[in-house]
Amino acid sequence: MWVVSTETVKEEKEVTMTKKDKNFNMIIVGVGGQGLITMLQVIAQTAMDKGHEVRTSELHGLSQRGGSVSVHIRFGTQVYSPIIPKGEANLVIALETQEVLNAIPFSSKKTAFLVNKYESPTLGKSVSAVYVKNALSKVTKKSFSLNVKELTEKELGTSVISGTFLLGYAAAKNLISLTENDIKEGIKKVVKEKYWDINEKAIDFATHYAQRK
């Protein structure tokens, strides 16, 4: 089942986008309950606040906790469709290791992958992390794999902000055409105020961690 929501705002080109690639195409994959929709809302809000035209699309088992979830986010000067064309993703964030496989058809050698080392298989049968790594290596060399649960629980005492950490890491590594501060502002408009502090700490920790690696 496809559920699509779209938003449109005035045009503005981010400085990190090339003239040839006026739109930024991002996919987030994972399983129900990992906060993918909140991540989508944060990025969409942040991009709109920067003056971009935005389209988003939510795909697959949205109502099923633990089910496969995939969201597409496109923003830039002029976006006609919420669905990213095959081979055109700039960034894939995978909150679950095996879900990487669902994003590969939309990827190419220009695509950066940010993968959380977490397994909660929804693909019918389990495949190994080695299998996923090998499949990914055939598409791109731009991949980062992190044990986000371990990192955030050790540093922040919780892993519920894993998605925020990955967004911060992506910004710090220039994998997304938004800054850490941009994302912090987006969080304040999407997330309840009582969660602002822990999310900001997750962004700051991700930034420092990315600078060390």
C-alpha positions in Angstrom: 0.0 0.0 0.0 1.3 3.4 -0.9 0.6 6.4 1.2 1.9 9.7 -0.2 2.0 13.1 1.3 3.5 16.2 -0.4 4.5 19.7 0.5 5.5 22.6 -1.8 7.4 25.8 -0.9 9.4 28.5 -2.7 12.5 27.6 -4.7 16.1 27.9 -3.4 19.2 26.0 -4.3 21.4 24.6 -1.5 25.0 25.4 -2.0 26.1 21.8 -1.7 23.9 20.8 -4.6 25.6 20.9 -8.0 24.0 22.6 -11.0 23.4 19.2 -12.6 21.8 17.7 -9.5 19.4 20.4 -8.3 17.4 18.0 -6.1 18.5 16.0 -3.1 17.1 12.5 -3.0 17.1 10.6 0.3 15.7 7.2 1.4 15.3 6.0 5.0 14.6 2.3 5.5 14.0 0.3 8.6 11.2 -1.4 10.5 8.0 -0.2 12.2 8.6 1.4 15.6 12.1 2.8 14.7 10.8 6.4 14.2 11.2 6.6 10.4 8.2 8.8 9.9 9.4 11.2 12.6 12.8 11.4 10.7 10.9 12.0 7.5 9.0 14.9 9.1 12.1 16.4 10.6 14.0 16.4 7.3 10.9 17.7 5.3 10.4 20.5 7.8 14.1 21.4 7.8 14.2 21.5 4.0 11.0 23.6 3.8 12.5 26.0 6.3 15.5 26.4 4.0 13.1 27.4 1.2 13.2 24.1 -0.8 10.4 22.5 -2.6 9.7 19.2 -0.9 8.0 15.9 -1.8 7.8 12.9 0.6 6.4 9.4 0.3 5.8 6.7 2.8 5.9 3.1 1.6 5.0 -0.4 2.8 4.0 -1.7 6.3 3.3 1.6 7.9 0.7 0.3 10.4 2.6 -2.8 11.4 5.1 -2.5 14.2 8.2 -4.4 13.2 7.1 -4.4 9.5 9.2 -3.1 6.7 9.1 0.7 6.2 10.7 2.8 3.5 10.3 6.6 3.1 11.5 8.8 0.2 12.3 12.4 0.7 13.1 14.7 -2.2 13.9 18.4 -1.9 15.4 21.1 -4.1 14.5 23.7 -6.7 11.7 21.8 -8.5 10.5 18.3 -7.5 7.8 16.7 -9.6 7.4 13.3 -8.0 7.7 12.0 -4.4 9.2 8.8 -5.6 12.9 8.7 -6.3 13.8 7.3 -9.7 15.8 4.2 -9.7 19.5 4.9 -9.4 19.0 8.5 -8.3 19.3 8.3 -4.5 21.9 10.6 -3.0 21.7 9.2 0.5 20.3 6.1 2.1 19.9 5.8 5.9 19.2 2.3 7.0 18.0 1.8 10.6 18.0 -2.0 10.1 20.8 -3.8 8.3 18.8 -6.1 6.0 16.5 -3.3 4.9 19.5 -1.9 2.9 18.5 -4.4 0.2 15.2 -2.6 -0.4 17.1 0.6 -1.2 19.7 -0.8 -3.6 17.5 -0.5 -6.7 17.3 3.2 -6.1 21.0 3.6 -5.7 24.2 4.0 -7.8 27.9 4.6 -7.2 27.1 8.2 -6.3 24.8 7.0 -3.4 26.1 7.2 0.2 24.8 4.6 2.6 24.6 5.1 6.4 23.8 1.8 8.0 22.8 1.0 11.6 24.2 -2.4 12.7 20.8 -3.7 13.9 18.9 -6.8 12.7 15.2 -7.3 12.9 14.5 -9.2 9.7 11.3 -8.6 7.8 12.4 -9.9 4.4 10.8 -13.4 4.7 14.1 -15.0 5.7 17.2 -13.8 7.4 20.3 -13.0 5.4 23.7 -12.4 6.9 25.3 -9.0 7.4 28.1 -10.2 5.2 25.6 -10.8 2.4 24.3 -7.3 2.8 27.8 -5.8 2.8 28.7 -7.7 -0.4 25.5 -6.6 -2.1 26.2 -3.0 -1.1 29.8 -3.1 -2.3 28.6 -3.9 -5.8 26.7 -0.6 -5.8 28.9 2.0 -4.1 32.0 2.4 -2.0 30.5 5.3 -0.1 29.1 3.4 2.9 29.3 3.9 6.7 28.3 1.2 9.2 27.7 2.1 12.9 26.5 0.2 16.0 24.3 3.1 16.9 22.6 1.3 19.8 25.9 0.7 21.5 27.2 4.2 20.9 24.1 6.1 22.1 23.4 3.9 25.1 27.0 4.3 26.3 27.1 8.1 25.7 23.5 9.2 26.2 21.9 6.4 28.2 19.3 5.6 25.5 19.1 4.4 22.0 15.6 5.8 21.2 17.3 8.7 19.4 19.2 6.5 17.0 17.6 8.1 14.0 18.5 11.6 15.2 22.1 10.4 15.8 22.2 9.2 12.2 20.8 12.4 10.8 23.5 14.3 12.8 26.2 12.0 11.5 25.0 12.5 7.9 25.1 16.2 8.3 28.6 16.2 9.9 29.9 14.0 7.1 28.3 16.3 4.5 26.2 13.4 3.2 23.1 15.5 3.3 22.7 19.1 2.1 21.5 20.4 5.5 23.6 21.3 8.5 23.5 20.0 12.1 21.9 23.3 13.2 19.4 23.2 10.4 18.2 19.8 11.7 18.1 20.9 15.3 15.7 23.7 14.2 13.6 21.2 12.3 13.4 18.9 15.4 12.0 21.8 17.5 9.1 22.1 15.0 8.3 18.4 14.9 9.2 16.9 18.2 7.6 17.7 21.6 9.6 20.2 23.6 10.4 17.7 26.4 12.4 15.7 23.9 14.4 18.6 22.5 17.3 18.3 24.9 18.1 14.6 24.2 17.7 15.0 20.5 20.1 18.0 20.5 22.6 16.0 22.5 22.3 13.2 20.0 23.1 15.6 17.2 26.1 17.0 19.1 27.4 13.6 19.9 27.0 12.4 16.3 28.9 15.5 15.1 31.8 14.9 17.5 31.9 11.2 16.7 31.9 11.9 12.9 34.8 14.3 13.3 36.9 11.6 15.1 36.3 9.0 12.4 
